[in-house]
């Protein structure tokens, strides 16, 4: 059906739908809507609703925007800030407004530092992260031919570089550090 400027007729009337589907249209009458009482002014419910909520205890200092004097009454504590990435994030919240690009760029930098730390920690585990560039699949399964006509065909050569170069640079850095340590021991 092609939509025009006029609303098409319903295939069934509300009465037919109500007869066929149990509970259909229960919220058509405003008196039956659960949210309607909240939308109406009632005596005794003055002021913001969060005044009645007991504030969660702030066991550790939490990051908050400089625009806000207080935390919300309830906040997440599942991922407390830690390490260098936490210091970068704390600085972003303490120094810059959320309306500044520096705030968000520092938060992104903190995420990248955290990701790098996770990659480094993965090498200490029995199952380190694998740099999944997709280069092997590109070479074995005709990746260039499969990308013909796709929107992302322009940057297919950059994908392995963007993902692989940081790994190669990190590996070269580790090799350089190991060589210096060995040279000093001799």
C-alpha positions as CSV (number, residue, x, y, z in Angstrom):
1,X,0.0,0.0,0.0
2,X,1.4,3.4,-1.0
3,X,0.9,6.1,1.7
4,X,-0.6,9.3,0.5
5,X,-1.5,12.5,2.3
6,X,-4.7,11.0,3.7
7,X,-4.7,8.4,6.5
8,X,-5.8,5.0,5.1
9,X,-8.8,3.3,6.6
10,X,-8.2,0.8,9.3
11,X,-8.6,-2.8,8.1
12,X,-10.7,-3.5,11.2
13,X,-12.7,-1.2,13.5
14,X,-11.7,-0.8,17.1
15,X,-14.7,-2.8,18.2
16,X,-13.6,-5.7,15.9
17,X,-10.1,-5.6,17.2
18,X,-11.3,-5.5,20.8
19,X,-13.5,-8.5,20.2
20,X,-10.7,-10.4,18.4
21,X,-7.6,-9.5,20.6
22,X,-8.0,-9.7,24.4
23,X,-7.0,-6.4,26.0
24,X,-6.7,-4.4,22.8
25,X,-7.3,-0.7,23.4
26,X,-7.2,-0.9,27.2
27,X,-5.4,2.4,27.3
28,X,-7.7,4.4,25.0
29,X,-9.7,5.8,27.8
30,X,-7.4,8.2,29.8
31,X,-9.0,7.0,33.1
32,X,-7.5,3.6,32.4
33,X,-4.0,4.7,31.6
34,X,-1.5,4.1,34.4
35,X,0.5,7.3,33.7
36,X,-2.4,9.7,33.6
37,X,-2.5,10.2,37.4
38,X,1.1,11.2,37.3
39,X,0.4,13.7,34.6
40,X,-2.4,15.4,36.6
41,X,-1.8,17.8,39.5
42,X,-2.7,16.2,42.8
43,X,-2.5,17.8,46.2
44,X,0.4,16.6,48.4
45,X,2.7,15.9,45.5
46,X,4.6,19.1,45.2
47,X,8.2,19.6,44.4
48,X,10.6,17.4,42.4
49,X,10.0,13.7,42.7
50,X,13.6,12.9,43.7
51,X,13.2,14.7,47.0
52,X,11.5,11.6,48.3
53,X,14.3,9.2,47.2
54,X,17.0,8.5,49.8
55,X,20.3,9.4,48.3
56,X,22.8,6.5,47.7
57,X,25.9,6.7,49.8
58,X,29.0,7.9,47.9
59,X,31.6,5.5,49.2
60,X,34.3,6.7,46.7
61,X,34.4,10.0,45.0
62,X,32.4,9.8,41.8
63,X,33.0,11.7,38.6
64,X,30.4,14.4,37.9
65,X,30.2,17.2,35.4
66,X,31.2,20.6,36.7
67,X,27.7,21.8,35.7
68,X,26.1,19.7,38.4
69,X,26.5,20.4,42.1
70,X,25.3,17.0,43.3
71,X,25.1,13.5,42.0
72,X,21.8,12.0,41.1
73,X,20.2,10.1,44.1
74,X,21.1,6.8,42.5
75,X,24.2,6.2,40.4
76,X,26.2,3.3,39.1
77,X,29.3,1.9,40.9
78,X,30.0,-1.2,38.8
79,X,33.0,0.2,37.1
80,X,35.0,2.5,39.4
81,X,37.7,4.5,37.7
82,X,41.2,3.1,38.2
83,X,44.8,3.6,36.9
84,X,46.0,6.0,34.3
85,X,42.7,5.9,32.4
86,X,40.8,6.8,35.5
87,X,43.1,9.7,36.1
88,X,42.5,11.0,32.6
89,X,38.7,10.6,33.1
90,X,38.8,12.3,36.5
91,X,40.7,15.2,35.0
92,X,38.2,15.5,32.1
93,X,35.3,15.8,34.6
94,X,37.1,18.1,37.0
95,X,38.5,20.5,34.5
96,X,36.2,20.7,31.5
97,X,32.5,21.3,30.9
98,X,30.5,18.7,29.0
99,X,30.0,21.3,26.3
100,X,33.7,21.4,25.5
101,X,35.3,19.1,23.0
102,X,38.3,18.7,25.4
103,X,36.0,16.9,27.9
104,X,34.9,14.3,25.4
105,X,38.3,13.9,23.8
106,X,39.9,13.2,27.1
107,X,37.2,10.6,27.9
108,X,37.9,8.9,24.5
109,X,41.6,9.0,25.3
110,X,40.9,7.4,28.7
111,X,39.0,4.7,26.9
112,X,41.9,4.1,24.5
113,X,44.3,3.9,27.4
114,X,42.0,1.4,29.1
115,X,41.8,-0.7,25.9
116,X,45.6,-0.6,25.6
117,X,46.0,-1.7,29.2
118,X,43.5,-4.6,28.6
119,X,45.5,-5.7,25.6
120,X,48.8,-5.7,27.6
121,X,47.1,-7.6,30.5
122,X,45.8,-10.2,28.0
123,X,49.4,-11.1,27.2
124,X,49.9,-12.2,30.8
125,X,46.9,-14.6,30.5
126,X,46.9,-18.0,28.8
127,X,44.7,-16.6,26.0
128,X,46.0,-13.3,24.7
129,X,44.0,-11.1,22.4
130,X,44.5,-11.7,18.7
131,X,44.8,-8.7,16.4
132,X,41.8,-9.4,14.2
133,X,42.5,-7.4,11.1
134,X,40.8,-9.7,8.7
135,X,43.8,-9.6,6.5
136,X,44.0,-13.4,6.1
137,X,40.3,-13.6,5.1
138,X,40.8,-10.7,2.6
139,X,43.6,-12.6,0.9
140,X,42.1,-16.1,0.9
141,X,38.5,-15.3,0.1
142,X,38.7,-12.6,-2.5
143,X,38.1,-9.7,-0.2
144,X,38.8,-7.1,-2.8
145,X,36.3,-8.6,-5.3
146,X,33.7,-8.9,-2.6
147,X,33.9,-5.2,-1.8
148,X,33.0,-4.1,-5.3
149,X,30.1,-1.7,-5.2
150,X,30.1,-1.4,-1.4
151,X,30.1,1.9,0.5
152,X,33.1,1.0,2.6
153,X,35.3,0.0,-0.4
154,X,37.3,3.1,-0.1
155,X,38.9,2.3,3.2
156,X,39.4,-1.4,2.9
157,X,43.2,-0.9,2.5
158,X,43.3,1.1,5.7
159,X,41.5,-1.4,7.9
160,X,44.6,-3.7,8.4
161,X,46.7,-0.6,9.0
162,X,44.4,0.9,11.6
163,X,44.2,-2.3,13.5
164,X,47.6,-3.8,12.8
165,X,50.0,-0.9,13.1
166,X,49.4,-0.4,16.9
167,X,50.2,-4.1,17.4
168,X,53.3,-3.9,15.3
169,X,54.4,-0.7,17.0
170,X,53.8,-2.2,20.5
171,X,55.7,-5.4,19.5
172,X,58.6,-3.3,18.2
173,X,58.6,-1.3,21.4
174,X,58.7,-4.4,23.5
175,X,61.6,-5.8,21.5
176,X,63.5,-2.5,21.8
177,X,63.0,-2.5,25.6
178,X,64.1,-6.1,25.9
179,X,67.2,-5.4,23.9
180,X,68.1,-2.4,26.1
181,X,67.6,-4.4,29.2
182,X,69.9,-7.2,27.9
183,X,72.5,-4.7,26.8
184,X,72.6,-3.2,30.2
185,X,73.0,-6.6,31.9
186,X,76.1,-7.4,29.8
